[in-house]
């Protein structure tokens, strides 16, 4: 689902995002992969997806998993650690620079909770 920037502070893209990414040293704060790095993503049944930096490692994993490896460019985003996008006064320590994989994993439980809440509201 695309990001609804109307919920974010007006200076989100221009000031906040660059500040948080710079604080993180242009790396994901969870897995430490560098921003704009080209990785290879391989689906592996037991763990989901694995990202590796070498194409040869990706090819070996693809043979094991029988699924094709695909190249993925890392894009850092800024995550609200408290999941409150509408808090325009959020402190920097409640924000983290995350790669798309870590951000999706971090948000998965909250997104499921919101989806369930929306479905409950619609059922009423």
N, C-alpha and C positions, 0 to 999 in steps of 0.2 A: 504494500500500500504506500503510495507517495506521501511524502512529508507535507503536512499542512502548516506552512510557515506563518499563517495568520495567527496561530496560537503562540508564536515565539516573540521575543522582544524585537523591536525594530532594528536594533544593532546586532542581531544574531549573526548573520553571515559576514558582516563587515568588520566587527570588532571581537565578538565573543569566540566564534569558531577559530579564527587565526590565533587568538591568545591561548586557547586551550591546546591547540595542536602544537604551537611553539613550546608551551610548557612541557609537553610530552616528548619533546625532541624529535618531532615528526615521525613518531612510532606509536603503534597501538600500545596502550597502557596495560593491556591484559596479556597479549602474546608477544609483544615487542617487535612485530614485523614492521618494516619501514614503509612509510607512505609511498605510493606510486611504484612499488616493487611488482614485478611480474612473477606470479607464482603459478603453480600447476595444481589444479584441484582434481582429486580422484575420489569418486564415491566408493566407500568401503562399507559393506553391510553391517559389520559389528559396531562401528563407531560413527557412522555418518560420513562426512567428507573429511579428507585429509589434505592439507595444503603442504606442498613441498617446493623448494626453490630450484631444484635441478630437474631438467627435462628427463634425464635418464632415470632418476628416482621415480618420477611420475609414470614413466613407461613400465618400470618394474611393478609398481603398485597396480597399474591398469591391467597387467597380465594376471596378477593374483586375483583381482576383484572382477575380472572380465568386463570392466566398464572402461570407457575411454576417458583419458585425462583431458582436461581442457585448461587453457591458460586463463588466468584471472588477474586483472590489475587491482592491486590493493588501493582502496579509497578510504581514507580516514574520515570518520564522522564524529560528531560530539554527542555523547549519550548523557541523558539526565539519569543519574544514578538513583534518584527518588521517583523517576517516571512522571514528573510533574512539569510538562512542557509549558503550562500556563503561568508558572511562577517566574515572573520577569525579574525578580530580585534574587535569583538563585546564586548561591556562593560558588566560586570556582571549584572548591573541593567537592561539590556535589555534581560536577561534570567530569567526563572522562573522554579522551580521544581514543576511539576504538575503530579497528578495521571492520569491514562489513560483516565478516563472519562472527567476530566476538560480539558486535552490537546486536546482531540477530539472536544469538544465543542468550545474551543478557536479557533481552526484552521478551523472550518467548512466553514465560509464565504470565507476565503482565498483559501481553496481548491476548492470551487465552482468557484471562480474567475479564478483560474489557469486552471481549466477544460474547462471553457468557452473560455478562450484565446487560449488554445490548439486546441479546436474544430474549432475556427475561423481561425487559421493558416492552419489547414488541409483543410478547405473548399476553401482556395485561390488557 
